[in-house]
Amino acid sequence: MNKNEFTVLMPIIIDGLIAQVVKEEKISEDDAITKIYNSKLYALLEQEETKLWHYSTPMLYSLLQQEQKTGEIVFPDV
């Protein structure tokens, strides 16, 4: 995927993740945005070469929850 395609795809992925956090955790959109943007997951997701953009929204949310609970992210074998 080239940089322009990735740049277009990222907001779509993040919007879905924000919506999932808002729904599951019953928090405001602003709080969900802050939580995501301050996470290790987001830092990794910004790097196209990690290929995290391949993961579904539920999988990304699961990884975010894992990070919140343990401070670490363990990527599943897919």
Residue frames as a rotation matrix with the C-alpha (Angstrom) as fourth column:
MET 1
0.595 0.804 0.000 0.00
0.804 -0.595 0.000 0.00
0.000 0.000 -1.000 0.00
ASN 2
-0.289 -0.716 0.635 1.41
0.639 -0.639 -0.429 3.39
0.713 0.281 0.642 -0.87
LYS 3
-0.874 -0.185 -0.450 1.56
0.478 -0.503 -0.720 6.32
-0.093 -0.844 0.528 1.56
ASN 4
-0.782 0.622 0.030 -1.43
-0.582 -0.746 0.324 8.15
0.224 0.236 0.946 0.00
GLU 5
-0.069 0.767 -0.638 -3.66
-0.131 0.627 0.768 5.09
0.989 0.136 0.057 0.26
PHE 6
-0.363 -0.150 -0.920 -2.60
0.809 0.439 -0.391 4.56
0.463 -0.886 -0.038 3.87
THR 7
-0.995 -0.037 -0.094 -3.26
0.076 -0.889 -0.451 8.22
-0.066 -0.456 0.887 4.68
VAL 8
-0.443 0.893 -0.078 -6.80
-0.684 -0.280 0.674 7.87
0.580 0.352 0.735 3.33
LEU 9
0.007 0.439 -0.898 -7.43
0.151 0.888 0.435 4.58
0.989 -0.138 -0.060 5.14
MET 10
-0.791 -0.455 -0.409 -6.26
0.430 0.062 -0.901 5.61
0.435 -0.888 0.147 8.62
PRO 11
-0.792 0.523 0.314 -9.16
-0.609 -0.702 -0.368 7.98
0.028 -0.482 0.875 9.45
ILE 12
0.108 0.850 -0.516 -11.64
-0.680 0.442 0.586 5.28
0.726 0.288 0.625 8.46
ILE 13
-0.137 -0.262 -0.955 -9.98
0.402 0.867 -0.295 2.74
0.905 -0.425 -0.013 10.75
ILE 14
-0.947 -0.297 -0.123 -9.75
0.239 -0.391 -0.889 5.20
0.216 -0.871 0.441 13.64
ASP 15
-0.494 0.842 0.215 -13.38
-0.805 -0.537 0.253 6.33
0.329 -0.048 0.943 13.22
GLY 16
0.263 0.585 -0.767 -14.50
-0.252 0.809 0.531 2.73
0.931 0.054 0.360 13.55
LEU 17
-0.378 -0.501 -0.779 -12.35
0.628 0.480 -0.613 2.19
0.681 -0.720 0.133 16.61
ILE 18
-0.947 0.100 0.304 -13.62
-0.258 -0.802 -0.539 5.39
0.190 -0.589 0.785 18.23
ALA 19
-0.076 0.995 -0.063 -17.22
-0.808 -0.024 0.588 4.27
0.584 0.096 0.806 17.66
GLN 20
0.194 0.093 -0.977 -16.46
0.214 0.968 0.135 0.86
0.957 -0.235 0.168 19.19
VAL 21
-0.767 -0.530 -0.361 -14.84
0.478 -0.097 -0.873 2.41
0.428 -0.842 0.328 22.29
VAL 22
-0.739 0.563 0.371 -17.76
-0.630 -0.772 -0.083 4.82
0.239 -0.295 0.925 22.75
LYS 23
0.185 0.882 -0.433 -20.28
-0.622 0.446 0.643 2.00
0.761 0.150 0.632 22.44
GLU 24
0.180 -0.164 -0.970 -18.49
0.373 0.924 -0.087 -0.58
0.910 -0.346 0.228 24.59
GLU 25
-0.598 -0.569 -0.565 -17.17
0.729 -0.093 -0.678 1.70
0.333 -0.817 0.470 27.32
LYS 26
0.452 0.892 -0.027 -20.06
0.845 -0.418 0.333 4.18
0.286 -0.173 -0.943 27.41
ILE 27
-0.162 -0.563 -0.811 -17.71
0.623 -0.695 0.358 7.17
-0.765 -0.447 0.463 27.28
SER 28
0.634 0.387 -0.670 -17.81
-0.161 -0.781 -0.604 10.35
-0.757 0.490 -0.432 25.24
GLU 29
0.885 -0.305 0.352 -16.32
0.430 0.245 -0.869 10.55
0.178 0.920 0.348 21.79
ASP 30
0.580 -0.693 0.428 -13.72
-0.569 -0.721 -0.396 13.03
0.583 -0.014 -0.813 23.06
ASP 31
0.356 -0.430 0.830 -12.67
-0.789 0.338 0.513 10.63
-0.501 -0.838 -0.219 25.81
ALA 32
0.765 -0.038 0.643 -12.47
0.269 0.926 -0.265 7.76
-0.585 0.375 0.719 23.31
ILE 33
0.841 -0.477 0.255 -10.32
0.096 -0.333 -0.938 9.86
0.532 0.813 -0.235 20.98
THR 34
0.398 -0.703 0.589 -7.98
-0.886 -0.461 0.049 10.76
0.237 -0.541 -0.807 23.83
LYS 35
0.493 -0.159 0.856 -7.75
-0.431 0.810 0.398 7.13
-0.756 -0.565 0.331 24.95
ILE 36
0.852 -0.127 0.508 -6.93
0.459 0.648 -0.607 5.91
-0.252 0.751 0.611 21.45
TYR 37
0.757 -0.559 0.338 -4.48
-0.053 -0.568 -0.821 8.66
0.651 0.604 -0.460 20.50
ASN 38
0.308 -0.651 0.694 -2.55
-0.943 -0.307 0.130 8.18
0.128 -0.694 -0.708 23.76
SER 39
0.797 0.080 0.598 -2.24
-0.269 0.935 0.233 4.42
-0.540 -0.346 0.767 23.32
LYS 40
-0.364 -0.914 0.181 0.69
-0.371 0.320 0.872 2.31
-0.855 0.250 -0.455 22.19
LEU 41
-0.043 0.451 0.892 -1.73
0.672 0.673 -0.308 0.68
-0.739 0.586 -0.332 19.78
TYR 42
0.898 0.413 -0.150 -2.30
0.198 -0.684 -0.702 3.96
-0.393 0.601 -0.696 17.95
ALA 43
0.285 -0.880 -0.380 1.43
-0.709 -0.461 0.534 4.59
-0.645 0.117 -0.755 17.70
LEU 44
-0.575 -0.474 0.667 1.84
0.013 0.810 0.587 1.18
-0.818 0.346 -0.459 16.09
LEU 45
0.265 0.792 0.550 -1.22
0.697 0.236 -0.677 1.60
-0.666 0.563 -0.489 13.89
GLU 46
0.736 -0.032 -0.676 0.26
-0.295 -0.915 -0.277 4.80
-0.610 0.403 -0.682 12.45
GLN 47
-0.341 -0.926 -0.161 3.14
-0.682 0.126 0.720 2.77
-0.647 0.355 -0.675 11.07
GLU 48
0.434 0.592 -0.679 1.96
-0.901 0.282 -0.329 1.22
-0.003 0.755 0.656 7.81
GLU 49
-0.252 -0.664 -0.704 4.66
-0.666 0.647 -0.371 -1.44
0.702 0.375 -0.606 7.96
THR 50
-0.764 0.030 0.644 3.14
-0.551 0.488 -0.677 -3.00
-0.335 -0.872 -0.357 11.11
LYS 51
-0.778 0.515 -0.360 0.15
-0.110 0.454 0.884 -4.02
0.619 0.728 -0.296 8.95
LEU 52
-0.847 0.501 -0.175 -2.23
0.297 0.174 -0.939 -3.49
-0.440 -0.848 -0.297 11.89
TRP 53
-0.497 0.681 -0.538 -4.59
-0.762 -0.639 -0.104 -1.79
-0.415 0.358 0.837 9.47
HIS 54
-0.669 0.234 -0.706 -5.42
-0.348 0.740 0.575 -5.32
0.657 0.631 -0.413 8.27
TYR 55
-0.903 0.279 -0.327 -7.11
0.430 0.572 -0.698 -6.10
-0.008 -0.771 -0.636 11.60
SER 56
-0.081 0.966 0.244 -10.85
0.623 -0.142 0.769 -5.70
0.778 0.215 -0.590 12.08
THR 57
-0.082 0.158 0.984 -12.29
-0.501 -0.860 0.096 -3.06
0.862 -0.485 0.150 14.38
PRO 58
0.895 0.424 0.141 -13.24
-0.330 0.414 0.849 -5.68
0.301 -0.806 0.510 17.02
MET 59
0.547 -0.769 -0.330 -9.68
0.759 0.622 -0.191 -7.07
0.352 -0.146 0.924 16.94
LEU 60
-0.325 -0.656 0.681 -8.17
0.267 -0.755 -0.599 -3.59
0.907 -0.013 0.420 17.31
TYR 61
0.319 0.524 0.790 -10.52
-0.646 -0.489 0.586 -2.91
0.693 -0.697 0.183 20.21
SER 62
0.954 -0.006 -0.301 -9.49
0.180 0.812 0.555 -6.17
0.241 -0.583 0.776 21.84
LEU 63
0.067 -0.998 -0.018 -5.83
0.812 0.065 -0.580 -5.17
0.579 0.024 0.815 21.52
LEU 64
-0.236 -0.077 0.969 -6.62
-0.234 -0.963 -0.133 -1.76
0.943 -0.258 0.209 23.03
GLN 65
0.758 0.565 0.326 -8.34
-0.480 0.145 0.865 -3.43
0.442 -0.812 0.381 25.98
GLN 66
0.709 -0.576 -0.407 -5.37
0.634 0.774 0.010 -5.74
0.309 -0.265 0.914 26.42
GLU 67
-0.270 -0.832 0.485 -3.03
0.469 -0.554 -0.688 -2.75
0.841 0.042 0.540 26.47
GLN 68
0.096 0.387 0.917 -5.20
-0.569 -0.734 0.370 -1.00
0.817 -0.557 0.150 29.06
LYS 69
0.933 0.356 0.043 -5.22
-0.251 0.562 0.788 -4.06
0.257 -0.747 0.614 31.33
THR 70
0.753 -0.656 -0.048 -1.62
0.626 0.692 0.360 -5.23
-0.203 -0.301 0.932 31.01
GLY 71
0.514 -0.575 -0.637 0.31
-0.343 -0.818 0.462 -2.34
-0.786 -0.019 -0.618 29.51
GLU 72
-0.660 -0.742 0.113 1.39
-0.249 0.359 0.900 -4.64
-0.708 0.566 -0.422 26.69
ILE 73
0.415 0.721 -0.555 0.09
-0.839 0.068 -0.539 -5.67
-0.351 0.690 0.633 23.31
VAL 74
-0.550 -0.489 0.677 0.41
-0.158 0.857 0.491 -9.28
-0.820 0.163 -0.549 22.19
PHE 75
-0.238 0.445 -0.863 -0.49
-0.955 -0.269 0.125 -9.67
-0.176 0.854 0.489 18.56
PRO 76
0.408 0.476 0.779 -2.55
-0.335 0.872 -0.357 -12.72
-0.849 -0.115 0.515 17.59
ASP 77
-0.800 -0.555 0.227 -1.39
-0.036 0.422 0.906 -15.13
-0.598 0.717 -0.357 14.94
VAL 78
0.321 0.924 -0.208 -3.63
-0.296 -0.110 -0.949 -14.46
-0.899 0.367 0.238 11.97
